[in-house]
């Protein structure tokens, strides 16, 4: 296995820290992938009609569908303090659980409106858990967009679960972060072939498979935005395995090797298990690298995936990162990716969007990765963009998705080349 560290990575690069106007979605967006992952859970947003419209638009829920999320609408009388919001919440929860006996986990999700009126959803969750135990466990977390970026919704959700996990003394691997089922199956298959186990997932697909945690638990993150969950697991005594994130062939190999070493897997066994999928991943990425090689890329802060993705694009696709912006920089989590990211790009944390737009315009990158709110204006000015949120909704982890991940970046450039050629005719 070859994983050459550049002569100088970016871990010690001075970070440009900005605190100004930001362009991000709110944490409610995370419900869209969490409700698909957790099959007997329900996410009840305590918020306004705007929250409901956001979720329905993002999820594309048909009118006759039975989704595992909904909104307890706060009306004007609630916001004005003319109604007992807790009594109305209790009534809505009771009605929901009577109609949906399949629900085993209920998440009360705070929003901007519920936080503005200081509705104590933590106390409500404790009260409702007592009322509906043992059939249903009720949690709460904040999905408010006032001070957060959208992937923090998943982080807050998983962090809320950690204190309730049963204790264990068993030595187990805990894989932390929501993955599409097909990707999770690939991950578990690779770990099983390596002989690593027992392996637990957080979140689990069903509440009956919810993991335990203790001082002998070793956990590996598959999403770089899980800072609060990382801290909560550490407080429970679990040990974090630092590793590059499993994006692309190199990142996946490094992630698996970190796990393999922790569980005593030999190098020979590792090479035997990973050789074929690594070759497939390299071939799939190479098909897109021809388009990406030598092209510059600029990351606006959005999903917190930016640093691992910049590492993947620089080292496996030959792109040149100009600036890698991220909402929050947690070196304990993304440090191994910073070590592999070649020296050169500006590393920025937070955002002052006007100043960052000025830097982007001056750099004239070949590709700009940004949120929806910036993409259309930038396209109108002639810039080629990639929506950052698509990188969260699309299966992109591990070997079999490496080519798909590279394709997400090559397609905008190919489209731009075709349009330019047509315009020249």
C-alpha positions in Angstrom: 0.0 0.0 0.0 1.3 3.4 -1.0 0.2 6.5 0.8 2.9 9.1 0.3 2.7 12.2 2.4 3.6 15.4 0.5 6.8 17.2 1.6 4.6 19.9 3.2 0.9 19.3 3.8 -1.5 22.0 5.0 -1.9 21.1 8.7 0.4 24.0 9.7 -0.8 26.4 7.0 -2.1 29.6 8.7 -5.9 29.7 8.6 -7.8 32.7 7.3 -10.6 33.1 9.9 -13.6 35.1 8.8 -16.7 36.1 10.7 -19.2 37.9 8.6 -22.3 37.3 6.5 -22.7 33.6 5.5 -24.6 31.7 2.8 -25.8 28.3 4.1 -28.8 26.1 4.5 -30.2 25.3 8.0 -29.7 22.1 9.9 -33.3 20.9 9.1 -31.9 19.8 5.8 -30.2 16.8 7.4 -33.6 15.3 8.1 -33.8 14.4 4.4 -31.1 11.8 4.6 -31.6 10.8 8.3 -35.3 9.9 7.9 -34.4 7.6 5.0 -31.6 6.0 7.1 -33.4 5.4 10.4 -36.3 3.2 9.4 -38.3 3.3 12.6 -37.6 6.9 13.5 -39.7 10.0 13.0 -38.5 13.6 12.9 -41.0 16.1 14.2 -39.9 19.7 13.5 -41.3 22.2 15.9 -41.4 25.2 13.6 -43.3 27.3 11.1 -44.9 26.7 7.8 -41.7 27.8 6.2 -39.9 24.9 7.8 -42.5 22.5 6.4 -42.2 24.0 2.9 -38.4 23.6 3.1 -38.5 20.0 4.0 -41.2 19.1 1.4 -39.3 20.9 -1.3 -36.0 19.3 -0.4 -37.4 15.8 -0.1 -39.8 15.9 -3.0 -42.5 14.1 -1.0 -45.6 13.2 -2.9 -48.9 14.1 -1.5 -49.9 10.5 -0.8 -46.5 9.4 0.6 -46.1 8.5 4.3 -42.8 10.1 5.1 -41.0 9.7 8.5 -40.9 13.5 9.2 -43.4 16.2 9.7 -43.8 19.7 11.2 -45.7 20.7 14.3 -46.7 24.1 13.1 -46.3 27.0 15.5 -49.2 29.4 14.8 -49.3 33.1 15.6 -50.9 32.5 18.9 -48.0 30.2 19.9 -45.4 32.8 18.8 -47.3 35.5 20.7 -47.4 33.4 23.9 -51.2 33.1 23.8 -51.2 29.3 23.8 -49.6 26.6 25.9 -47.1 25.4 23.3 -46.1 22.4 25.5 -49.7 21.2 25.8 -50.2 21.5 22.1 -46.9 19.6 21.4 -48.0 16.8 23.7 -51.3 16.5 21.9 -49.6 16.4 18.5 -47.1 13.8 19.6 -49.9 11.6 21.1 -51.9 11.9 17.8 -48.8 11.0 15.8 -47.8 8.0 17.8 -51.4 6.7 17.9 -51.5 6.8 14.1 -48.0 5.5 13.5 -47.3 2.6 16.0 -44.2 1.7 13.9 -42.3 4.7 15.4 -39.7 3.6 18.0 -37.6 6.8 18.0 -39.1 10.3 17.9 -36.8 13.3 17.4 -38.2 16.7 18.4 -36.2 19.0 16.1 -35.9 22.7 17.2 -36.1 25.4 14.6 -35.6 29.2 14.5 -39.2 29.9 15.6 -39.1 27.4 18.5 -35.8 28.8 19.7 -37.0 32.4 19.4 -39.9 31.7 21.8 -37.6 29.7 24.1 -39.6 26.5 23.9 -37.7 24.0 26.0 -37.7 20.9 23.8 -35.1 19.1 25.9 -37.5 19.1 28.9 -40.4 18.2 26.5 -38.4 15.2 25.2 -37.7 14.0 28.7 -41.4 14.4 29.6 -42.6 12.6 26.5 -40.1 9.8 26.9 -41.5 9.1 30.3 -45.1 9.1 29.0 -44.4 6.9 25.9 -41.7 4.5 27.3 -40.8 1.8 26.7 -42.4 1.7 23.2 -40.8 5.0 22.1 -37.7 7.0 23.0 -37.9 10.7 22.5 -34.9 12.8 21.7 -34.4 16.4 20.9 -31.9 18.5 18.9 -31.6 21.8 17.2 -31.9 22.2 13.4 -32.0 25.9 13.6 -30.2 27.8 10.9 -29.4 30.9 13.1 -25.9 29.9 14.0 -25.2 26.6 12.1 -24.5 25.1 8.7 -26.8 22.4 7.3 -24.7 19.3 8.0 -24.7 20.1 11.7 -28.2 18.8 11.8 -26.9 15.2 11.5 -24.2 16.0 14.1 -26.7 17.4 16.6 -29.0 14.4 16.0 -26.3 11.8 16.6 -24.8 13.7 19.5 -28.2 13.7 21.2 -28.3 9.9 21.0 -24.8 9.3 22.5 -25.7 9.9 26.2 -28.5 7.4 26.0 -26.4 4.5 24.5 -26.1 1.5 26.7 -22.7 0.9 28.3 -20.5 -1.9 27.2 -17.0 -3.3 28.0 -16.7 -5.1 24.6 -14.0 -4.1 22.2 -16.0 -3.1 19.1 -15.6 -0.8 16.1 -18.3 1.9 15.9 -18.6 3.5 12.4 -20.1 6.9 12.9 -22.1 8.9 10.3 -25.1 8.3 8.1 -24.4 6.4 4.9 -26.8 5.3 2.2 -27.7 1.6 2.7 -25.8 0.4 -0.4 -22.6 2.2 0.8 -23.0 1.0 4.3 -23.3 -2.6 3.0 -20.0 -2.2 1.0 -18.3 -0.8 4.1 -19.4 -3.7 6.3 -18.5 -6.2 3.6 -14.9 -4.8 3.4 -14.5 -4.8 7.2 -15.9 -8.4 7.4 -13.4 -9.5 4.8 -10.6 -7.9 6.8 -11.7 -9.8 9.9 -12.6 -6.6 11.8 -15.4 -6.9 14.3 -17.8 -6.7 15.9 -18.8 -3.6 13.9 -21.7 -1.3 14.9 -23.2 1.6 13.1 -24.4 5.0 14.4 -27.0 5.7 13.3 -28.3 2.2 13.0 -31.1 1.4 10.5 -33.4 0.2 13.2 -33.6 1.1 16.9 -33.1 -2.6 17.9 -29.6 -2.3 16.5 -28.6 0.8 18.3 -25.0 0.4 19.5 -23.5 0.4 22.9 -20.5 2.4 23.9 -17.7 2.2 26.5 -14.0 2.5 27.2 -13.2 -0.3 24.8 -15.2 1.2 21.9 -13.1 2.3 19.0 -14.9 4.7 16.6 -14.1 5.9 13.1 -16.0 8.8 11.5 -17.2 8.6 7.9 -18.4 12.2 7.8 -16.1 15.1 8.7 -18.9 17.3 10.1 -19.5 15.3 13.3 -17.6 17.4 15.8 -20.2 17.3 18.6 -20.7 13.6 18.2 -16.9 13.1 18.3 -16.8 15.0 21.6 -19.8 13.1 23.1 -18.3 9.7 22.3 -15.0 10.7 23.7 -16.8 11.8 26.9 -18.2 8.2 27.1 -14.7 6.8 27.0 -14.6 5.7 23.4 -11.3 6.1 21.4 -11.3 8.0 18.0 -9.3 6.5 15.1 -7.9 9.6 13.2 -7.8 8.9 9.4 -8.4 10.5 6.1 -12.0 10.2 5.1 -13.0 7.4 2.7 -13.4 9.6 -0.4 -11.7 8.1 -3.5 -9.3 5.2 -3.7 -6.6 6.8 -1.6 -8.9 8.1 1.2 -10.7 4.8 1.4 -7.5 2.8 1.6 -6.1 5.1 4.3 -9.4 4.9 6.3 -9.5 1.1 6.1 -5.8 0.8 6.9 -6.2 2.8 10.1 -9.0 0.5 11.2 -7.1 -2.6 10.1 -4.0 -1.6 12.2 -6.2 -1.0 15.3 -7.6 -4.5 15.0 -4.4 -6.3 14.2 -5.0 -7.1 10.5 -1.8 -8.1 8.7 -0.6 -6.1 5.7 -0.8 -9.2 3.5 -4.5 -9.7 4.5 -5.2 -6.1 3.9 -3.6 -6.1 0.4 -5.5 -9.3 -0.5 -8.9 -7.8 0.4 -8.4 -4.3 -1.0 -6.4 -5.0 -4.2 -9.4 -5.6 -6.6 -11.7 -2.8 -5.4 -8.7 -0.4 -5.3 -8.0 -1.2 -8.9 -11.6 -0.6 -9.9 -11.7 2.7 -8.1 -8.4 3.9 -9.7 -9.8 3.0 -13.1 -13.1 4.8 -12.5 -11.4 7.9 -11.2 -9.0 8.0 -14.2 -11.9 8.2 -16.6 -12.7 11.6 -15.1 -9.2 12.8 -14.1 -8.4 13.6 -17.8 -11.0 16.3 -17.6 -10.0 17.5 -14.1 -6.2 17.4 -14.3 -4.6 20.9 -14.1 -8.0 22.6 -13.5 -8.3 25.0 -10.6 -11.0 24.7 -7.9 -12.3 27.1 -5.3 -14.4 25.9 -2.3 -16.8 28.1 -0.6 -17.6 26.9 3.0 -20.8 24.9 3.0 -20.9 21.2 4.0 -17.7 20.7 6.0 -16.7 18.1 3.4 -14.4 20.7 1.7 -11.0 19.6 3.1 -11.3 15.9 2.4 -12.7 16.6 -1.1 -9.9 19.1 -1.9 -7.4 16.3 -0.9 -9.2 13.9 -3.2 -9.3 16.3 -6.1 -5.7 17.4 -5.7 -4.1 14.0 -5.2 -6.2 11.7 -7.3 -7.6 14.0 -10.0 -4.7 16.5 -10.5 -6.8 19.6 -9.7 -5.2 22.7 -8.1 -7.2 24.0 -5.1 -7.0 27.8 -4.9 -9.0 28.3 -1.7 -10.5 25.6 0.6 -13.1 27.3 2.7 -14.9 25.3 5.4 -17.5 26.5 8.0 -15.6 25.0 10.9 -12.1 23.6 11.0 -11.6 20.7 13.5 -8.0 19.5 13.1 -8.6 16.5 15.3 -11.0 15.3 12.7 -9.7 16.5 9.3 -6.0 16.7 10.4 -5.0 13.6 8.4 -6.6 15.0 5.3 -4.7 18.3 5.8 -1.5 16.3 6.1 -2.1 14.9 2.6 -3.4 18.1 1.0 -0.5 19.6 -1.0 0.7 23.0 0.2 -0.6 26.0 -1.8 -4.3 26.7 -1.2 -5.7 29.3 1.1 -7.3 27.5 4.0 -10.2 29.6 5.4 -12.6 29.0 8.2 -16.0 30.7 8.5 -17.1 33.2 6.0 -17.4 36.9 5.1 -19.2 36.2 1.8 -18.5 39.5 0.1 -14.8 39.3 0.8 -14.7 35.7 -0.3 -16.5 36.5 -3.5 -13.9 39.1 -4.3 -11.2 36.5 -3.9 -13.0 34.1 -6.1 -13.5 36.6 -8.8 -9.8 37.5 -8.7 -8.7 33.9 -8.8 -11.0 33.0 -11.8 -11.0 29.3 -10.9 -12.1 26.7 -13.5 -14.6 25.3 -11.0 -16.3 26.8 -8.0 -17.9 24.6 -5.3 -20.6 26.5 -3.5 -24.1 26.6 -2.1 -27.3 27.0 -4.1 -27.6 30.7 -3.1 -24.3 31.5 -4.8 -24.3 29.1 -7.7 -26.8 30.8 -10.1 -25.3 34.4 -9.6 -21.8 33.0 -10.3 -23.0 31.0 -13.3 -24.6 34.3 -14.6 -21.1 35.9 -14.4 -19.6 33.0 -16.4 -18.2 30.9 -13.6 -18.6 27.1 -13.7 -20.1 25.8 -10.4 -20.9 22.6 -8.5 -23.6 22.6 -5.9 -22.1 21.6 -2.6 -25.3 20.1 -1.3 -25.3 17.5 -4.0 -22.1 16.0 -2.5 -24.0 15.2 0.6 -27.1 13.8 -1.1 -25.1 11.5 -3.5 -23.4 8.2 -2.5 -19.7 9.2 -2.7 -17.9 7.1 0.0 -15.6 4.1 -0.4 -14.2 2.4 -3.5 -17.2 1.7 -5.6 -18.4 5.3 -5.5 -15.0 6.8 -6.3 -15.7 7.3 -10.0 -19.1 8.8 -9.2 -17.5 11.3 -6.9 -15.0 12.4 -9.6 -17.9 12.6 -12.0 -19.7 15.1 -9.9 -16.8 17.5 -10.6 -16.0 16.6 -14.2 -19.5 17.0 -15.5 -19.8 20.8 -15.0 -16.5 21.2 -16.8 -17.6 18.9 -19.7 -20.9 20.8 -19.9 -19.1 24.1 -20.0 -16.7 22.8 -22.8 -19.7 21.6 -24.9 -21.6 24.9 -24.5 -18.4 26.9 -25.4 -17.9 24.7 -28.5 -21.5 25.1 -29.6 -21.3 28.9 -29.1 -18.2 29.0 -31.3 -19.9 27.3 -34.2 
